[in-house]
């Protein structure tokens, strides 16, 4: 049979991390550094220092997703199905590198 790879993908949420960055950037647009207290400025500096690591986490998560959608994993899916019709459908799934998505057929 085989083993699934890239399952870490299901426990990671890169879209949430990116949404948080986007929201924080919008908040930064109206941030008044001169009027902010020292604690608030320190929080912003800390957040800015973490952006690069956040992007690295997103990149790692997307790499796990690519590994999960590899053909070897797709070939294992029919073994998880209980209905014959589902097994047939799952056995036709393929990863399209050109389209970067799973296709049937």
C-alpha positions as CSV (number, residue, x, y, z in Angstrom):
1,X,0.0,0.0,0.0
2,X,2.0,3.0,1.2
3,X,2.2,6.1,3.4
4,X,0.8,9.5,2.9
5,X,3.3,12.4,2.9
6,X,2.7,16.1,3.6
7,X,-0.1,15.5,6.1
8,X,1.2,18.4,8.1
9,X,-0.7,20.5,5.6
10,X,-4.0,19.8,7.4
11,X,-2.8,21.3,10.7
12,X,-1.4,24.5,9.2
13,X,-3.4,27.5,8.1
14,X,-1.3,29.7,5.9
15,X,-4.3,31.7,4.7
16,X,-4.9,32.8,8.3
17,X,-1.3,33.9,8.8
18,X,-1.5,35.9,5.5
19,X,-4.8,37.5,6.5
20,X,-3.3,38.5,9.8
21,X,-0.4,40.1,8.1
22,X,-2.7,41.9,5.7
23,X,-4.9,43.2,8.5
24,X,-1.9,44.4,10.5
25,X,-0.5,46.2,7.4
26,X,-3.9,48.0,7.0
27,X,-3.7,48.9,10.7
28,X,-0.1,50.1,10.3
29,X,-1.3,52.6,7.7
30,X,-3.2,54.6,10.3
31,X,-0.7,54.0,13.1
32,X,0.6,57.2,14.8
33,X,4.1,56.3,16.1
34,X,4.6,59.7,17.7
35,X,1.3,59.5,19.6
36,X,1.7,55.9,20.6
37,X,2.9,54.8,24.0
38,X,6.2,52.9,24.4
39,X,4.4,49.6,24.9
40,X,2.4,49.9,21.6
41,X,5.5,50.9,19.7
42,X,7.3,47.9,21.1
43,X,4.5,45.6,20.0
44,X,4.7,47.0,16.5
45,X,8.5,46.5,16.4
46,X,8.1,43.0,17.7
47,X,5.5,42.2,15.0
48,X,7.6,43.7,12.3
49,X,10.5,41.5,13.4
50,X,8.3,38.4,13.1
51,X,7.1,39.0,9.5
52,X,10.0,37.1,7.9
53,X,9.5,34.1,10.1
54,X,5.7,34.2,9.3
55,X,6.4,34.1,5.6
56,X,8.8,31.2,6.2
57,X,6.0,29.3,8.0
58,X,3.6,30.0,5.1
59,X,6.2,28.8,2.6
60,X,6.7,25.6,4.6
61,X,3.0,25.0,4.8
62,X,2.6,25.4,1.1
63,X,5.5,23.0,0.5
64,X,3.6,20.4,2.7
65,X,0.5,21.0,0.6
66,X,2.5,20.3,-2.6
67,X,3.9,17.1,-1.1
68,X,0.4,16.1,0.0
69,X,-1.1,16.4,-3.5
70,X,1.7,14.3,-5.0
71,X,0.6,11.4,-7.3
72,X,1.7,8.8,-4.7
73,X,-0.8,10.2,-2.2
74,X,-3.5,10.4,-4.8
75,X,-2.9,6.8,-5.7
76,X,-3.5,5.8,-2.1
77,X,-6.9,7.5,-1.9
78,X,-8.9,4.7,-3.5
79,X,-7.7,2.4,-0.7
80,X,-9.5,4.6,1.8
81,X,-12.9,4.5,0.0
82,X,-15.4,1.9,1.0
83,X,-17.9,2.2,-1.9
84,X,-16.8,0.8,-5.3
85,X,-18.1,3.9,-7.1
86,X,-15.9,6.1,-4.8
87,X,-12.9,3.9,-5.4
88,X,-13.3,4.3,-9.2
89,X,-13.6,8.1,-8.9
90,X,-10.7,8.4,-6.6
91,X,-8.5,6.2,-8.8
92,X,-8.9,8.7,-11.6
93,X,-7.5,11.7,-9.7
94,X,-4.2,13.2,-11.0
95,X,-2.1,16.2,-10.1
96,X,-1.7,18.7,-12.9
97,X,1.6,20.4,-12.5
98,X,0.6,22.8,-15.3
99,X,-2.6,23.8,-13.6
100,X,-1.4,23.3,-10.0
101,X,-4.5,21.4,-9.0
102,X,-6.0,17.9,-8.8
103,X,-7.9,16.9,-11.9
104,X,-10.0,13.8,-12.7
105,X,-9.0,11.6,-15.6
